[in-house]
Amino acid sequence: MKKILFVILGLDFSGAENVLIQYLDGNSEIDPYFTFIYNGVASAEFVNKFGKDKVRELNLPYNKNELRIIPFLAQRKLYKAMRGIIDEVEPDVIYFNNTHEVLLSRVLLKNLKIPSIGHIHDMMHSIGSPAKRYETRKTYKKLNAVLTVSEACKKSWNCEKMKVIYNGVPDAFFCDDQANECIHEKLTIGYVGMISDRKGFDILAEIIELGQMSVNWKIAYNMIEPKYEETLNKIKTNDNVEVFYKVPSYEIKNFYDSIDILVIPSRQDPLPTVAIEAMARKVLVLGANTGGIPELVGNASFLFEKNNVVALEDLIKRYLAMDKKGLREQVEKQFKYARKHFSNRGKIEAVNSILNNLLVGDDK
């Protein structure tokens, strides 16, 4: 087994942490250890899953402005804190799990004598600070391998070194039954993710407030930008709107199975895993034509112009007008596409192969 030390930001448990756990689940080639840079909610999930002896917490002070303006200071702090952890764990490879972890690793990498890998889950323009973008791009040169989640994400960084490996979901998550007979008389449309500008929640909220479609709405979120709290409180007073906060992972299948269509109105999104999960459960996914979303849904007929309320509303109405047979055919089309491209087993094999190459000195 390969001893891998995964370095994780730690502030939140988000998509990058979730797909890491999926990658490790049943992966007999990896002996994982985890270091959390900042104090937050993420480490508890890993302690519960892998045990306390696998987890190290640095509890470095988080200074947003320092990271945004003079990230070199934060990089120095990580380097000093990580030296003892590396000596203790003696990993074969260090794996920086997301974009900010890669950014913070630059000073450490200058003094590192073991192979390293970085995984980028963010589009470059979603990193708002020029200093952070600069440091991240410089760090790519120090890493032995750089992975990313979509061709769109790779293009945004203009980094030929990046290798695209799509996220996936476990085989057991795929629904092998016939397309849901649910396609209810009154369809249910879902939203899953952070309530924020970047995720385009205001676009969806405007459609709900217009109330021009005879559908039910289900909203599952884990975090919310303060500016949207009033919006959420307003729309959830509607009789046809249900809101769920922090749906547990063991319940997420049931959530997808309770909806007919998942809407992803993001303004920018490298590769939203919720789309893969929904397609695997035979839920129709409609998304904005931005970032990695076109790579996910596989056909332009499932896309609408980003940041355009009317375009999204028209697209939803187009599918609402279909009969059940036609709607099921579209669902099956997406399901087969997801089966082909977004298997977690395929991702495990691809990442394990890269790790093996690093350990034998072939990082091409």
N, C-alpha and C positions, 0 to 999 in steps of 0.2 A: 504493500500500500504506500501511496505517496502522502507524506505529511505536508499539508498545505495550510499556511497561515493566512486567513482571510482578514483583511483590514476593512472595517466598516465605520462609517461616520457616526452612527448611533443615535442621532437626534430623533428620528422617526422610523417607524417600521412601514416602509412603502413598497412600491413595486420591485425595486432592485433587491431588497431583502427577501421578498417573497419568492422571486425566481431563483435566488441563490439556494433557498431551502429546498425548492423543487429539484434543482440540479443535484443536490446532495442526497436527496431521498432515495435510498436503495442503491446508491453509487458505491459499490464495494471497492473501487480502486482508490478512494480518497479517505485519508485520516484527517478530518478537519479540526482546526483550531481557529479561534476568533478573537480579534482585538477590536474593541470599540473605542473610538477616539474621544467622543464627547458623551456626557451623561444624558441619557434620554430613555425612550421607551423600548428601543429596538432590542437591547441586550436580553431583556426578560424573555422574549420569544425564543431566543437561541439557548438560553439556560434551560427552559422547559423542554426544548426539543433535543438538545445534545448533552446536557449536563453541565453543572457549574465548573467542573474541572477543565472543560474545553474553552472557557470564556475568560478573557482578560479585559479589564476595563481601565483605561488610562485616565478618564475623568478630567481631561484637559479643559481649561476655561474656554468657553465658546465666545468669541468676539466677532460679531458679524462684520463690523467695520474694518477690523484688522484683516479679516479674510478677503474683504472686498477691495481694500486699498493697498495694503502692504502684506500680501500673503506670505512673503518670505519669512516673516516673524512666526507665523503659524507653522510653516514648514520646519523651521528650526526646533520648535517645541515638540513636534511629532518625532523628529529625528532623535532628540535626547530621550524622549519617553520610550521609544521603540527599541533602543539598543538592548536593554535588559530583557525585554520580552523575546527578542530574536535569540539571544544567548540561551534563554531558558527553554524555549520550545524547540530550537534547532530545526526549523522547517526546511523541506526540500525546495519549496517555492513560496514566494509571497504574492498574494493575489489581492489587488486593490479593487474593491467591489463596485465602485461607481465613480462618476466624474470628479466629485469633490475629493474623494479619497486619492485619486490619481493626482490631482492638483497639489494636495498636501504632501505627496511622497517625494517631491523632487530632490530635496536635500538628502533625505534618507537614501535615495537611489544612487547618489554620487558616492556613497560610502558602503554600498551593499555588494557583497561578494556572492550572493546566491541569485538564481533566476527570479525574474519578476514578471508579472502580467497585470494589465489594467483592463477594466471593463467599463466602457462608456455607454451610459444609458440616456444621455442628454444631447439634444441638438446644440450646436455651438451658439446660436443666437439666443438660446434660452439662458445662457450664462451671461448675466447682465453687466458684469464688471470687466472692463478691458484688461485689467491686471490679472484677473482670474483666467480669462481666455488665453492670455499670453503665457502664463505659467503652465497651464494645462498643455498647450501645444508644445512647449519646450520639453515637458516631461515625457511626451510620447517617444522622443529620441532616446531616453534613458531606459525605457521598458524593453524587455526582450520580446514581448508580444502585446498587441493592443487589440481587444475585441470590441465590437459594437453590435447594436441590436437591429439595424436596418441599413439598407443602401442609402436612404435619405439622410440618416445620421452620419454615415461615413462621408457623404458628399458635403455636408454642412461644415465638416472639419477639414476637408480637402487633404486627407491623410491617407496616402496609398498604403501605408503600413497596416492600417486597420483591416481586420478580417471580420466580415459580417457573419454572425451566428444568430439565427432567429431564436427568440424565446419559444418555449413549447409548454404544453400541459401533459401530465401523465396519461398513459393509455387508459387508465381507469376513469379518467374524467370525461372521456368521449362517450357520448350517448349513442349506443348502437341500436336502439329501438327505432321504430318508425318515427317519422317526423311527428312532433307533438300534435295530437288531435286537438289540443287546446286551441290553437288558432281560434280563439273565442269569438263569439258573436260580437262582443265588445273587446277589442284587442287591448293588450297591456303593453305599454312602452316603458322601458327601463333606462336608467342612467346609473353608472357605477364609477366612482372615483372622487377625487378632490373637487370641492366646489370653489372654483377660482376663475380668474380671467383667462389664464392659459388653457384651461379645459373648456372654456366657452359656455359656462353654466348660464350666463345671462341670456344667451341666445335661446337655450332650451326654456328658461323661465318665461321669456316673452311669449313663446308659443303656448305654454301652459296657461298663462294669464289671458291670452286671447280667447281661449276656450272654444275654438271653432271645430274641434275634432271630437267625435264621440268615442273616446278611449279612456282607459285608466292609466295612471302614471305611477311608477315605483322608482324612488330615488334612494340609492345606497351610497353613503359617503363616509370617509374616514377623517377628513380635515376640511375646514372651511375658512376662507379669507373673511375677516371681520365685516368687510363691506357687503357681504352677501347674506349675513345673518337675517336682516330684515326681509330680504327677498324670499329666503327659504321659509321664514315664519309666515309670510303672506300666502305663498302658494300651497303650503301644507294645510291651510284651513279649508281648501276645496275638498269636496266629498270624494272626488275621483283621484286624489293624490295621497300616496302613502310614503312616508320617509323612514329610512332605517339608518341608524348610526353604528358604524363599526360592526358590520356583519361578520361573525366568526368564520374562519376558513372552512370549518366543517359544515357550515350552513350555506355557503355560497352557491353550491350546486342547486339547492332548493330555490334560492333566489332566482337564478337563471331560468330554472324550470317553471317559474311562475310568471315569466314575461314572454312576449311573442317577438318583440323587436328591441334591440339595444341601440341607443343613439349615442354617437361620440361626436359632439360639436366642437372639438378642440380647435384652438387657433394655431397651436403647434404641439406636436406629439411625436416622439421618435418611433415608438412601437407600443401602443397601449395593450398590455396583456389581457385586459378585460375583453377585448375583441376576440382574442383567441379562445378564451374561456367560454364566451357566449356562443361562438360558432361551433365549438366542440359539444355544446349542449343543445344544438339545433335551434338556436335563436338567430333570427335575421339581424345582421349588423349593418347599420347605415352610418357613414362617417364623413367628416369633412375631408376635402381633397387637399391634405396638407401632411407634411412630414412622412412618416412611415405608414400612415393609414392606408394609402392605395396599395402598398405591398401586402397588407393584411387581408383586405377584403377581396382582392383578386380581380375585380371587374369595375369599370367606371360606372356601371348602372347602380352601384351601391354608394356612390359618392355625391356630395353636394358642394357647392362653392363655399369655402370657409368664410366665417364672419358674415353670413348672409341668412337672416331669419327666414325670408321668403323662400329661398332655395331649399332650406331644410324642411319647411312646412310643405312645400310642393312635393318633395321627394317622399315624405311620410304619406301624404295623401295618395300618391301614385300606388304605393304598396297596399294601402288600406282599400283601394278600389279593386284590387285583385280578388278573384274567388279563392277559396281555400286550396284548391288543387294547384293553381298558379303560384300561390304563396309558398306552398310546401316545396315546389320545384326549385324555387329560389333558395330556400333554406338548405335543401339537399346539395345544391351547387356549392354553397359556402362551406358546408360541412365536409365535403370531399376535398375541397381546397385546403382546409385546415388540417385534415388527416394527412395530406401529402406533405405539407410544408412546416407544420408546427407541432411536431412530436417532441416531447421532452426526452424521449429515448435517443432521438437523433442529436439533440443538443448535447446530451451527456457524452455520447460517442465522440462528437466533434471537439468538445473542450478537453476531454481526457486525452485525445490524440495530441492536441497542442501541448498539454502538460508533459506528456511522454517525450515529445520532441525537444522540449526545453531541457529535460533532464539528460538527454543524450547529446546535447549541444547543437541540435538542429532547430533553430528558431525561425526558419523561413516558412 
